[in-house]
Amino acid sequence: MEITECGKLVIADARLAVFDEYNLIERSCLLPSWAILVAEGILSVRRLGLLTTIALAFAVAFLSIIIAQRGNPNVPTPNPPSALQSVEGKLSIQSIDDLIVGAHRIILCGVAFEKPQSMRAMVTEAARRDYQGLALICKRVGTGTPCDGNVASKFGAAIVVQCFMPGGLDLATKLVQDGILCGKPAQAGTTYKPCQLSD
């Protein structure tokens, strides 16, 4: 028989009896509540094991659902409010592949400069002459552009966009027609015409 003191706690024969000065059962000793329930015979060891197993099974199932959803690309992730806003402002051409609209550095989705590097300065000057200061309204990738699902919405500090000139004409379409930029079918499908090897 084991006797342990906790106030006036007596443990004997796997039964718990806690007495105060009036010989009433008291449950304020430093034992967990499940231990008191087991010792008093209210909860058997078998039931405690079963409850522990069920709780563990629920925890594992819940954790596996969370992990599965994190790795599932089909689960849509909400865009922050700023990512859904359009970008508006005047076009500033630093170089043919360094464009700014308003206060945002942009990359036009679906097109790129693929001419020989020796032509970069000449092409940049042609683009500045025809498009510098043009008012544009741009949609970010992910909000209904031809590049949705094919390219990221940001590249470094630049946002990837589709821009429209006054009258609704797509800026990238116009730059491809003028021979300044080339379409990238991997990004935008057949929306923009790719350059021919002889260009």
C-alpha positions in Angstrom: 0.0 0.0 0.0 1.4 3.4 -1.1 0.5 6.5 0.8 1.2 10.0 -0.6 0.5 13.3 1.1 -1.2 16.2 -0.8 -3.0 18.1 1.8 -4.7 15.0 3.3 -4.4 12.8 0.2 -4.3 9.0 0.6 -3.7 6.7 -2.4 -4.1 3.0 -1.6 -4.9 0.0 -3.8 -5.2 2.2 -7.0 -8.2 4.1 -5.4 -8.0 7.8 -4.6 -9.5 9.2 -1.5 -8.9 12.8 -0.7 -10.2 14.0 2.6 -10.5 17.4 4.0 -11.3 18.0 7.7 -14.9 17.0 7.0 -14.0 13.7 5.2 -15.4 15.0 1.9 -13.9 14.1 -1.5 -11.8 16.9 -2.7 -10.4 17.1 -6.3 -7.9 20.0 -6.0 -4.8 18.0 -5.6 -1.9 18.2 -8.1 -3.2 15.4 -10.3 -4.6 15.7 -13.8 -8.4 15.3 -14.0 -8.1 12.2 -16.1 -6.0 10.5 -13.4 -8.7 11.4 -10.8 -11.4 9.9 -13.0 -9.5 6.7 -13.6 -8.6 6.4 -9.9 -12.3 6.9 -8.9 -13.4 4.3 -11.4 -15.4 6.8 -13.4 -13.2 6.3 -16.5 -11.5 3.0 -17.1 -8.0 2.7 -18.5 -9.4 1.0 -21.6 -11.8 3.9 -22.3 -9.0 6.4 -21.7 -6.9 4.5 -24.3 -9.8 4.5 -26.7 -10.4 8.3 -26.3 -6.7 9.0 -26.8 -6.6 6.9 -30.0 -9.7 8.6 -31.4 -8.3 12.1 -30.6 -5.0 11.2 -32.2 -6.8 9.9 -35.3 -8.7 13.2 -35.7 -5.5 15.2 -35.3 -3.7 13.2 -37.9 -6.6 13.4 -40.3 -6.9 17.2 -39.8 -3.2 17.7 -40.3 -3.2 15.6 -43.5 -6.0 17.7 -44.9 -4.1 20.9 -44.2 -0.9 19.5 -45.8 -2.8 18.3 -48.9 -4.5 21.7 -49.4 -1.2 23.5 -49.1 0.4 21.5 -51.9 -2.7 21.4 -54.2 -2.3 23.9 -57.1 -6.0 23.6 -57.9 -7.0 25.4 -54.7 -7.4 29.0 -55.6 -5.4 31.4 -53.4 -7.0 34.8 -52.8 -5.1 37.7 -54.3 -4.4 40.6 -52.0 -6.6 43.6 -52.8 -3.7 45.6 -54.3 -3.0 42.8 -56.8 -6.5 43.2 -58.2 -6.2 46.9 -58.9 -5.3 48.2 -62.4 -2.3 50.3 -63.0 -2.8 53.6 -64.7 -0.4 56.4 -65.7 1.9 57.7 -68.4 4.4 55.4 -70.1 8.1 56.1 -69.4 10.6 54.1 -71.5 14.0 53.8 -69.8 15.0 51.1 -72.4 12.9 48.8 -74.5 12.6 46.3 -71.7 12.6 48.7 -68.8 9.1 50.3 -68.8 7.4 52.4 -66.1 3.7 53.2 -65.9 2.9 55.8 -63.3 5.0 54.8 -60.4 5.1 51.1 -61.3 7.9 49.2 -63.1 6.2 46.9 -65.6 6.8 44.0 -67.9 4.4 43.5 -70.8 3.1 40.0 -70.7 3.5 37.8 -73.8 6.1 39.9 -75.5 9.9 40.5 -75.3 12.8 42.2 -77.0 14.4 39.4 -79.1 16.3 41.5 -81.6 20.2 41.6 -81.7 21.6 43.6 -78.8 23.2 45.9 -81.4 19.7 47.2 -82.2 18.6 47.9 -78.6 19.4 51.6 -78.6 17.8 52.2 -82.0 14.6 50.2 -81.0 14.5 52.1 -77.7 14.6 55.4 -79.5 11.9 54.4 -81.9 9.6 53.3 -79.0 10.3 56.6 -77.1 9.5 58.6 -80.2 6.1 56.9 -80.7 5.0 55.9 -77.2 6.8 57.9 -74.5 4.2 59.7 -72.3 1.3 57.7 -73.6 -1.6 57.3 -71.1 -2.1 53.6 -70.3 -4.4 51.4 -68.3 -2.8 48.1 -67.4 -4.3 44.9 -66.0 -2.1 42.7 -63.8 -1.5 39.1 -64.8 -4.2 37.0 -63.0 -7.0 39.5 -63.8 -8.0 38.3 -67.3 -4.8 38.7 -69.4 -3.7 36.3 -72.2 -0.8 35.3 -69.9 -2.9 34.2 -66.9 -1.7 30.8 -65.6 1.5 30.9 -67.8 3.6 33.6 -66.1 4.0 34.9 -62.6 2.3 38.2 -61.7 5.7 39.7 -60.5 9.2 39.5 -61.7 11.6 41.0 -59.2 10.3 44.6 -58.5 8.3 44.7 -61.8 4.7 43.7 -62.1 3.6 41.7 -65.2 0.7 43.4 -67.0 -1.3 43.8 -70.2 -1.6 47.5 -71.1 -4.2 49.3 -73.2 -3.8 52.6 -75.0 -6.6 55.2 -75.4 -9.2 53.6 -77.6 -8.6 50.2 -76.1 -5.8 49.0 -78.4 -3.4 46.6 -76.7 0.1 48.2 -76.4 1.9 44.9 -76.8 0.0 44.2 -80.0 1.0 47.6 -81.4 4.7 47.1 -80.4 4.7 43.7 -82.2 3.1 45.2 -85.3 5.7 47.9 -85.4 8.5 45.2 -85.2 9.7 46.5 -81.8 8.9 43.5 -79.7 8.2 39.8 -80.4 5.4 37.6 -79.3 6.1 34.8 -76.8 3.7 31.9 -77.6 4.7 30.1 -74.4 3.3 33.0 -72.3 0.3 34.3 -74.3 -0.5 31.6 -76.9 -1.3 33.1 -80.3 -2.3 36.5 -79.0 0.9 38.2 -80.1 2.8 37.2 -83.3 6.3 35.8 -82.7 9.3 37.3 -84.7 10.6 35.4 -87.7 14.2 34.3 -87.6 15.0 36.7 -90.5 13.7 39.7 -88.5 
